[in-house]
Amino acid sequence: MPIENGIPILRIFDYRNTIEFLVDSLRFEVVSQQHFEENTPA
């Protein structure tokens, strides 16, 4: 059975390096960030 639609799952170990790579290298744009509580990681 062929896979028609796939959803990539990205593992992030270092948030700052990942955002830097996605924004600077791949030209992604950060539109919003979700925090579960104030002062917690995104």
Residue frames as a rotation matrix with the C-alpha (Angstrom) as fourth column:
MET 1
0.584 0.812 0.000 0.00
0.812 -0.584 0.000 0.00
0.000 0.000 -1.000 0.00
PRO 2
-0.338 -0.740 0.582 1.63
0.694 -0.613 -0.377 3.31
0.635 0.277 0.721 -1.04
ILE 3
-0.201 0.194 -0.960 1.67
0.807 -0.522 -0.275 6.25
-0.555 -0.831 -0.052 1.35
GLU 4
0.253 0.399 0.882 -0.24
0.862 -0.506 -0.019 9.16
0.438 0.765 -0.472 -0.17
ASN 5
0.539 -0.049 0.841 0.24
-0.244 -0.965 0.100 11.82
0.807 -0.259 -0.532 2.52
GLY 6
0.067 -0.588 -0.806 3.02
0.832 0.479 -0.281 11.89
0.551 -0.651 0.521 5.08
ILE 7
0.907 0.158 0.390 3.45
-0.087 -0.837 0.541 14.10
0.412 -0.524 -0.745 8.10
PRO 8
-0.025 -0.988 -0.151 7.05
0.188 0.143 -0.972 14.84
0.982 -0.052 0.182 9.03
ILE 9
0.942 0.185 -0.281 7.94
0.298 -0.068 0.952 14.61
0.157 -0.980 -0.119 12.70
LEU 10
0.237 -0.879 0.414 10.84
-0.036 -0.434 -0.900 16.84
0.971 0.199 -0.135 13.68
ARG 11
0.588 -0.161 -0.793 12.87
0.798 0.275 0.536 16.22
0.132 -0.948 0.291 16.83
ILE 12
0.478 -0.395 0.785 14.27
-0.124 -0.915 -0.385 19.37
0.870 0.087 -0.486 18.36
PHE 13
0.299 -0.479 -0.826 17.13
0.889 0.455 0.058 19.15
0.348 -0.751 0.561 20.84
ASP 14
-0.584 -0.497 -0.642 18.21
0.661 -0.750 -0.021 22.81
-0.472 -0.436 0.766 20.87
TYR 15
0.408 0.913 -0.012 15.41
0.756 -0.345 -0.557 25.31
-0.512 0.218 -0.831 20.31
ARG 16
0.459 -0.256 -0.851 17.62
-0.247 -0.957 0.155 28.31
-0.853 0.139 -0.502 19.46
ASN 17
-0.661 -0.750 -0.028 19.75
-0.278 0.211 0.937 26.41
-0.697 0.628 -0.347 16.93
THR 18
-0.454 0.574 0.682 16.66
0.781 0.624 -0.005 24.90
-0.428 0.531 -0.731 15.34
ILE 19
0.626 0.710 -0.324 14.90
0.491 -0.681 -0.544 28.25
-0.606 0.181 -0.774 14.93
GLU 20
0.090 -0.689 -0.719 18.10
-0.460 -0.669 0.584 29.81
-0.883 0.278 -0.377 13.58
PHE 21
-0.814 -0.410 0.412 18.44
0.100 0.599 0.794 27.02
-0.572 0.688 -0.447 11.00
LEU 22
-0.150 0.848 0.509 14.79
0.909 0.321 -0.267 27.09
-0.390 0.422 -0.818 9.93
VAL 23
0.719 0.461 -0.520 14.57
0.305 -0.882 -0.361 30.89
-0.624 0.101 -0.775 9.65
ASP 24
0.199 -0.730 -0.654 18.02
-0.565 -0.631 0.532 31.71
-0.801 0.264 -0.538 8.26
SER 25
-0.756 -0.627 0.190 18.76
-0.252 0.546 0.799 28.67
-0.605 0.556 -0.570 6.11
LEU 26
-0.684 0.540 0.491 15.35
0.704 0.664 0.252 27.48
-0.190 0.518 -0.834 4.97
ARG 27
-0.926 0.261 0.272 13.65
-0.142 -0.910 0.390 30.92
0.350 0.323 0.880 4.96
PHE 28
-0.198 0.868 -0.456 10.82
0.844 0.387 0.371 29.82
0.498 -0.311 -0.809 7.27
GLU 29
-0.462 0.143 0.875 8.87
-0.299 -0.954 -0.002 32.45
0.835 -0.263 0.484 9.20
VAL 30
-0.812 0.228 -0.538 7.90
0.582 0.395 -0.711 32.24
0.050 -0.890 -0.453 12.88
VAL 31
-0.356 0.788 0.502 4.23
0.071 -0.513 0.855 33.25
0.932 0.341 0.127 12.92
SER 32
0.474 0.500 0.725 3.30
-0.717 -0.259 0.647 32.31
0.512 -0.826 0.236 16.48
GLN 33
-0.649 -0.627 -0.430 4.55
-0.173 0.672 -0.720 30.33
0.741 -0.393 -0.545 19.46
GLN 34
0.530 0.847 -0.037 2.54
-0.227 0.185 0.956 28.44
0.817 -0.499 0.290 22.06
HIS 35
-0.743 -0.647 0.172 3.55
-0.331 0.131 -0.935 28.34
0.582 -0.751 -0.311 25.71
PHE 36
-0.140 0.714 -0.686 1.61
0.550 0.632 0.546 26.17
0.823 -0.301 -0.482 28.14
GLU 37
0.673 0.267 -0.690 2.41
0.727 -0.411 0.551 28.48
-0.136 -0.872 -0.470 31.03
GLU 38
0.905 -0.374 0.203 4.24
-0.313 -0.908 -0.278 31.77
0.288 0.188 -0.939 31.41
ASN 39
0.210 -0.949 0.236 8.04
-0.968 -0.168 0.188 31.39
-0.139 -0.268 -0.953 31.43
THR 40
0.299 -0.141 0.944 7.99
-0.025 0.987 0.156 27.85
-0.954 -0.070 0.291 29.97
PRO 41
-0.766 -0.642 -0.031 9.66
-0.067 0.032 0.997 26.71
-0.639 0.766 -0.068 26.74
ALA 42
-0.171 0.691 -0.703 7.71
-0.953 -0.297 -0.060 26.94
-0.250 0.659 0.709 23.52
